[in-house]
Amino acid sequence: MNTFGHVFRITSFGESHGRGIGVVVDGCPAGLQLDRAAIQHELNRRRPGQNKITTQRKEPDQFELLSGTVDNITTGAPLAFMVWNQDQRSKDYDHIAQQFRPSHADYTYFAKYGIRDHRGGGRSSARETIARVIGGAVARQMLARACGMEFRAWVSQVGEIDYPGWPAAFILETEDQKMVRCPDPATSTAMVEAIKAARKAGDSLGGVVSARVASVPPGLGEPLYHKIDAVLASAMLSINATKGFEVGSGFAGTRMRGSTHNDAFYHDQDRVRTRTNHSGGIQGGISNGEDIRFRVAFKPTSTIMRDQESVDADGNSVVVKGKGRHDPCVVPRAVPIVEAMAALVLADMWLLHRGTRMP
């Protein structure tokens, strides 16, 4: 299952320590002027080695576009992209060739396939998300031209440090804000210090990425079994290290009464609006025209620089040594991935919706 989407589809290939990561984007309409710099910008937001709180693997992650355009305009043919690996250090993983790292995909991949790529996790590595970010960058360009849709995600929690609410502005001015991708300067500094402390202790932290999609037209979503919130949940939970998803009021809504939670409608000039947005822009699995709001929970990074109890492929007890270059907290680098997956979902939904009515 290496393909995501129905009409607007991506198929990814490659491994963390293989020759590279590639993606085929199929279903993109002809006539879209591709902004290559914008695609590279999204890859730069995701790439490793950005700053002192991320993994120090140095990868430029420059993409090559192999097919699907003439003079940078899409032809309707598949778009094929390639990013070559340049700084893999496979020897850092020799010690776990037969060992299962706690909370990684090592054991489950071995149980499923009877073989696994121990070099950086192989296919289960978050390096595969390069493909998602490229596909999402194309999708958001298509949606910006089609209906002005905009995607914005930010870090709203690291460990026990929270930044509540839904900010109106996303100007990241301070270095800490840029590193951790949180809109609030004071919270950003606290988050950066917490990540540094976790790394110094040989440990890791989890957190939450919040996201907002603006200018979503009403009517997107395919009930009953392809609801927009259900597909968003599937998309977000397919990202490495995710453990939870909520849309709108989410779990907090369970503490409210219907009289408070219901989003009252009113007519605003030429469109129907809601006075509140507890629904997160989705009702009955279909977009209602308000901002789509959701949150994604990420577990602490599984690789830590501490000895951990485990077993090997023969069932013998072993102690796994933490080695290699890893993020002490994956959440800041997950922000562009969350935006990309949301764009892929909405691009597919927009194209599907165009076929639901006679012109």
WORANOR-V551514 format. One record per pair of residues at least 24 apart in sequence whose C-alpha atoms are under 8 Angstrom apart, sorted by the first residue. I is the first residue (numbers start at 1). J is the second residue. D is the distance in Angstrom with one decimal. If there is no record, write none. Layout:
((I | J | D) (I | J | D))
This chain:
((5 | 344 | 7.4) (5 | 345 | 7.2) (5 | 348 | 6.3) (6 | 348 | 6.5) (7 | 348 | 5.7) (7 | 351 | 6.7) (7 | 352 | 6.8) (8 | 344 | 7.3) (8 | 347 | 6.4) (8 | 348 | 4.8) (8 | 351 | 7.3) (9 | 344 | 7.9) (9 | 348 | 7.5) (10 | 131 | 7.9) (10 | 132 | 7.6) (10 | 135 | 6.4) (12 | 128 | 7.6) (12 | 131 | 5.8) (12 | 132 | 7.9) (13 | 128 | 7.6) (13 | 131 | 8.0) (14 | 123 | 6.8) (14 | 128 | 7.1) (15 | 122 | 4.7) (15 | 123 | 4.8) (15 | 124 | 7.9) (15 | 125 | 7.3) (15 | 127 | 7.4) (15 | 128 | 6.8) (16 | 85 | 7.7) (16 | 88 | 7.6) (16 | 119 | 7.2) (16 | 120 | 5.9) (16 | 121 | 6.9) (16 | 122 | 5.1) (16 | 123 | 6.6) (16 | 125 | 5.9) (16 | 126 | 7.8) (16 | 127 | 5.5) (16 | 128 | 7.0) (17 | 85 | 7.1) (17 | 88 | 5.6) (17 | 89 | 7.6) (17 | 90 | 6.6) (17 | 119 | 5.9) (17 | 120 | 6.5) (17 | 122 | 6.5) (18 | 85 | 7.1) (18 | 122 | 7.7) (19 | 84 | 6.0) (19 | 85 | 5.6) (20 | 82 | 7.1) (20 | 83 | 5.6) (20 | 84 | 4.1) (20 | 85 | 4.6) (21 | 82 | 6.1) (21 | 83 | 5.3) (21 | 84 | 6.4) (21 | 85 | 7.4) (21 | 127 | 7.7) (21 | 128 | 6.5) (21 | 130 | 6.9) (21 | 131 | 6.8) (22 | 80 | 7.4) (22 | 81 | 5.6) (22 | 82 | 4.4) (22 | 83 | 6.1) (22 | 130 | 8.0) (22 | 131 | 6.1) (23 | 80 | 5.9) (23 | 81 | 5.4) (23 | 82 | 6.7) (23 | 131 | 5.1) (23 | 132 | 7.9) (23 | 134 | 7.7) (23 | 135 | 7.5) (24 | 78 | 6.4) (24 | 79 | 5.6) (24 | 80 | 4.5) (24 | 81 | 6.4) (25 | 78 | 5.7) (25 | 79 | 4.9) (25 | 80 | 6.3) (25 | 135 | 6.2) (26 | 77 | 7.1) (26 | 78 | 4.6) (26 | 79 | 6.4) (27 | 76 | 6.8) (27 | 77 | 7.7) (27 | 78 | 7.0) (28 | 74 | 7.6) (28 | 76 | 6.0) (28 | 77 | 7.8) (28 | 78 | 7.6) (28 | 139 | 7.8) (28 | 142 | 7.9) (29 | 74 | 7.1) (29 | 75 | 7.4) (29 | 76 | 5.2) (30 | 73 | 7.4) (30 | 74 | 4.8) (30 | 75 | 4.5) (30 | 76 | 4.2) (30 | 77 | 7.8) (31 | 73 | 5.6) (31 | 74 | 5.3) (31 | 75 | 6.3) (31 | 76 | 7.7) (32 | 73 | 5.4) (32 | 74 | 5.3) (32 | 142 | 6.7) (33 | 72 | 5.9) (33 | 73 | 4.5) (33 | 74 | 6.6) (34 | 72 | 5.6) (34 | 73 | 6.0) (34 | 74 | 7.1) (34 | 138 | 7.4) (34 | 141 | 7.4) (35 | 72 | 7.9) (35 | 141 | 7.8) (38 | 137 | 7.2) (39 | 134 | 6.2) (39 | 137 | 5.3) (39 | 138 | 7.1) (42 | 133 | 6.6) (42 | 134 | 7.5) (42 | 137 | 6.8) (42 | 336 | 6.6) (43 | 130 | 6.9) (43 | 133 | 6.5) (43 | 134 | 7.1) (45 | 333 | 7.0) (45 | 336 | 6.5) (46 | 130 | 7.6) (46 | 133 | 7.9) (46 | 333 | 5.3) (46 | 334 | 7.2) (46 | 335 | 7.9) (46 | 336 | 6.2) (46 | 337 | 7.2) (47 | 333 | 7.6) (51 | 179 | 6.7) (53 | 179 | 7.3) (53 | 192 | 7.3) (53 | 195 | 6.8) (53 | 196 | 6.6) (53 | 327 | 7.0) (53 | 328 | 7.1) (53 | 329 | 7.8) (54 | 326 | 7.1) (54 | 327 | 4.7) (54 | 328 | 6.9) (54 | 329 | 7.5) (54 | 330 | 7.8) (54 | 333 | 8.0) (55 | 325 | 5.3) (55 | 326 | 4.5) (55 | 327 | 4.5) (55 | 328 | 7.6) (56 | 325 | 6.0) (56 | 326 | 7.3) (57 | 87 | 6.5) (57 | 88 | 7.6) (57 | 325 | 6.2) (57 | 326 | 8.0) (58 | 86 | 7.9) (58 | 87 | 5.9) (59 | 85 | 7.0) (59 | 86 | 6.2) (59 | 87 | 6.0) (61 | 85 | 7.6) (81 | 134 | 7.9) (83 | 130 | 8.0) (90 | 119 | 5.4) (90 | 120 | 7.2) (91 | 119 | 7.9) (92 | 323 | 6.5) (92 | 324 | 5.5) (93 | 118 | 6.6) (93 | 119 | 5.6) (93 | 120 | 6.7) (93 | 323 | 7.6) (93 | 324 | 7.4) (94 | 118 | 7.8) (94 | 119 | 7.7) (96 | 320 | 7.3) (98 | 312 | 5.4) (98 | 313 | 5.4) (99 | 310 | 7.5) (99 | 311 | 6.2) (99 | 312 | 4.1) (99 | 313 | 6.2) (99 | 318 | 7.5) (99 | 320 | 7.2) (100 | 310 | 6.5) (100 | 311 | 6.1) (100 | 312 | 5.8) (100 | 313 | 7.4) (100 | 320 | 7.9) (101 | 303 | 7.8) (101 | 310 | 6.8) (101 | 320 | 6.5) (102 | 302 | 7.0) (102 | 308 | 7.3) (102 | 309 | 7.8) (102 | 310 | 6.6) (103 | 302 | 5.8) (104 | 302 | 6.3) (104 | 303 | 7.9) (124 | 240 | 7.8) (125 | 240 | 7.6) (126 | 239 | 7.8) (126 | 240 | 5.8) (129 | 239 | 7.7) (129 | 337 | 6.8) (132 | 337 | 6.9) (132 | 340 | 6.3) (132 | 341 | 6.6) (133 | 336 | 6.9) (133 | 337 | 5.8) (133 | 340 | 5.2) (133 | 341 | 7.6) (134 | 340 | 7.8) (135 | 340 | 7.2) (135 | 344 | 7.0) (136 | 339 | 7.4) (136 | 340 | 4.0) (136 | 341 | 6.1) (136 | 342 | 7.7) (136 | 343 | 5.3) (136 | 344 | 5.3) (137 | 340 | 6.4) (137 | 343 | 7.7) (139 | 340 | 8.0) (139 | 343 | 5.6) (139 | 344 | 5.8) (139 | 347 | 5.7) (140 | 340 | 7.8) (140 | 343 | 5.5) (140 | 344 | 7.7) (140 | 347 | 7.5) (142 | 347 | 7.5) (143 | 343 | 8.0) (143 | 347 | 6.4) (147 | 215 | 7.2) (147 | 216 | 7.6) (147 | 217 | 7.5) (148 | 215 | 6.1) (149 | 213 | 7.0) (149 | 214 | 5.7) (149 | 215 | 4.7) (149 | 216 | 5.8) (150 | 213 | 5.6) (150 | 214 | 5.1) (150 | 215 | 6.5) (151 | 211 | 7.5) (151 | 212 | 6.2) (151 | 213 | 4.7) (151 | 214 | 6.6) (151 | 339 | 6.0) (151 | 342 | 7.7) (151 | 343 | 7.3) (152 | 211 | 5.7) (152 | 212 | 5.4) (152 | 213 | 6.4) (152 | 339 | 6.4) (153 | 209 | 6.6) (153 | 210 | 5.5) (153 | 211 | 4.0) (153 | 212 | 6.3) (153 | 335 | 5.7) (153 | 336 | 7.3) (153 | 338 | 7.0) (153 | 339 | 6.1) (154 | 181 | 5.7) (154 | 182 | 5.6) (154 | 183 | 7.3) (154 | 209 | 5.6) (154 | 210 | 5.6) (154 | 211 | 6.4) (154 | 332 | 7.9) (154 | 335 | 6.0) (155 | 180 | 6.9) (155 | 181 | 5.7) (155 | 182 | 5.0) (155 | 207 | 7.7) (155 | 208 | 6.1) (155 | 209 | 4.6) (155 | 210 | 6.3) (155 | 331 | 6.8) (155 | 332 | 6.4) (155 | 335 | 7.1) (156 | 182 | 6.5) (156 | 207 | 7.6) (156 | 208 | 5.6) (156 | 209 | 5.7) (156 | 210 | 6.0) (157 | 207 | 4.9) (157 | 208 | 4.8) (157 | 209 | 7.1) (158 | 191 | 5.9) (158 | 194 | 7.9) (158 | 205 | 6.8) (158 | 206 | 5.9) (158 | 207 | 4.2) (158 | 208 | 6.7) (158 | 331 | 7.6) (159 | 194 | 7.8) (159 | 205 | 5.5) (159 | 206 | 5.5) (159 | 207 | 5.4) (161 | 187 | 7.4) (161 | 190 | 7.4) (161 | 191 | 6.5) (162 | 187 | 7.5) (163 | 187 | 6.6) (179 | 332 | 7.1) (180 | 331 | 8.0) (180 | 332 | 5.0) (181 | 332 | 5.9) (181 | 335 | 7.7) (195 | 328 | 6.5) (195 | 329 | 6.5) (196 | 328 | 8.0) (198 | 328 | 6.8) (199 | 328 | 5.5) (202 | 304 | 5.7) (202 | 305 | 4.4) (202 | 306 | 5.9) (203 | 304 | 5.1) (203 | 305 | 6.4) (203 | 306 | 7.3) (203 | 328 | 6.9) (204 | 300 | 5.4) (204 | 301 | 5.5) (204 | 302 | 7.6) (204 | 303 | 7.9) (204 | 304 | 6.4) (204 | 328 | 4.6) (204 | 329 | 5.8) (205 | 299 | 7.2) (205 | 300 | 4.3) (205 | 301 | 6.4) (205 | 328 | 6.4) (205 | 329 | 5.1) (206 | 297 | 7.8) (206 | 298 | 5.3) (206 | 299 | 4.5) (206 | 300 | 3.8) (206 | 301 | 6.7) (206 | 329 | 6.0) (206 | 330 | 7.2) (206 | 331 | 6.8) (207 | 297 | 6.0) (207 | 298 | 5.3) (207 | 299 | 6.7) (207 | 300 | 7.5) (207 | 329 | 7.9) (207 | 331 | 6.1) (208 | 295 | 6.7) (208 | 296 | 5.6) (208 | 297 | 4.5) (208 | 298 | 5.9) (208 | 331 | 6.9) (209 | 295 | 5.7) (209 | 296 | 5.2) (209 | 297 | 6.6) (209 | 298 | 7.9) (209 | 331 | 6.8) (209 | 334 | 7.6) (209 | 335 | 6.5) (209 | 338 | 7.8) (210 | 293 | 7.6) (210 | 294 | 6.0) (210 | 295 | 4.3) (210 | 296 | 6.4) (211 | 293 | 5.8) (211 | 294 | 5.5) (211 | 295 | 6.1) (211 | 338 | 7.7) (211 | 339 | 7.4) (212 | 291 | 6.3) (212 | 292 | 5.6) (212 | 293 | 4.7) (212 | 294 | 6.7) (213 | 291 | 5.5) (213 | 292 | 5.0) (213 | 293 | 6.6) (214 | 290 | 7.3) (214 | 291 | 4.8) (214 | 292 | 6.8) (215 | 289 | 7.1) (215 | 290 | 7.4) (215 | 291 | 6.8) (216 | 287 | 7.2) (216 | 289 | 5.5) (216 | 290 | 6.8) (216 | 291 | 6.6) (216 | 292 | 7.5) (217 | 287 | 7.0) (217 | 288 | 7.3) (217 | 289 | 4.9) (218 | 286 | 7.3) (218 | 287 | 4.9) (218 | 288 | 4.4) (218 | 289 | 4.2) (218 | 290 | 7.9) (219 | 286 | 5.6) (219 | 287 | 5.3) (219 | 288 | 6.4) (219 | 289 | 7.8) (219 | 353 | 7.4) (220 | 286 | 5.3) (220 | 287 | 5.1) (220 | 346 | 7.9) (220 | 349 | 5.8) (220 | 350 | 6.2) (220 | 353 | 6.0) (221 | 285 | 5.9) (221 | 286 | 4.5) (221 | 287 | 6.5) (221 | 349 | 5.9) (221 | 353 | 7.3) (222 | 285 | 7.1) (222 | 286 | 7.0) (222 | 349 | 7.6) (222 | 353 | 7.9) (223 | 284 | 7.7) (223 | 285 | 6.2) (223 | 286 | 7.6) (224 | 285 | 7.7) (226 | 285 | 7.8) (227 | 284 | 7.6) (227 | 285 | 4.2) (227 | 286 | 6.5) (228 | 282 | 7.5) (228 | 285 | 5.2) (228 | 286 | 6.1) (228 | 287 | 7.3) (228 | 345 | 7.8) (228 | 349 | 7.6) (229 | 282 | 7.0) (229 | 285 | 6.0) (230 | 285 | 7.5) (231 | 345 | 6.9) (232 | 341 | 7.9) (232 | 342 | 6.6) (232 | 345 | 6.5) (235 | 341 | 6.0) (235 | 342 | 7.5) (235 | 345 | 7.4) (236 | 296 | 6.9) (236 | 338 | 6.7) (236 | 341 | 6.8) (236 | 342 | 7.9) (239 | 337 | 7.8) (241 | 298 | 5.4) (241 | 299 | 5.5) (241 | 300 | 7.7) (241 | 301 | 7.3) (242 | 296 | 6.9) (242 | 297 | 5.6) (242 | 298 | 4.4) (242 | 299 | 6.2) (243 | 296 | 7.7) (243 | 297 | 5.5) (243 | 298 | 5.7) (243 | 299 | 6.3) (244 | 296 | 5.7) (244 | 297 | 4.7) (244 | 298 | 7.2) (245 | 294 | 7.3) (245 | 295 | 5.8) (245 | 296 | 4.7) (245 | 297 | 6.3) (246 | 294 | 5.6) (246 | 295 | 5.4) (246 | 296 | 6.8) (247 | 279 | 7.3) (247 | 280 | 5.6) (247 | 292 | 7.9) (247 | 293 | 5.9) (247 | 294 | 4.1) (247 | 295 | 6.4) (248 | 277 | 6.9) (248 | 278 | 5.0) (248 | 279 | 4.9) (248 | 280 | 3.5) (248 | 281 | 7.3) (248 | 292 | 7.6) (248 | 293 | 5.5) (248 | 294 | 5.8) (249 | 278 | 4.9) (249 | 279 | 6.6) (249 | 280 | 6.9) (253 | 278 | 7.7) (298 | 330 | 7.7) (298 | 331 | 6.7) (300 | 328 | 7.8) (300 | 329 | 6.4) (300 | 330 | 7.6) (301 | 327 | 7.0) (301 | 328 | 6.2) (301 | 329 | 5.9) (301 | 330 | 6.4) (304 | 328 | 7.6))
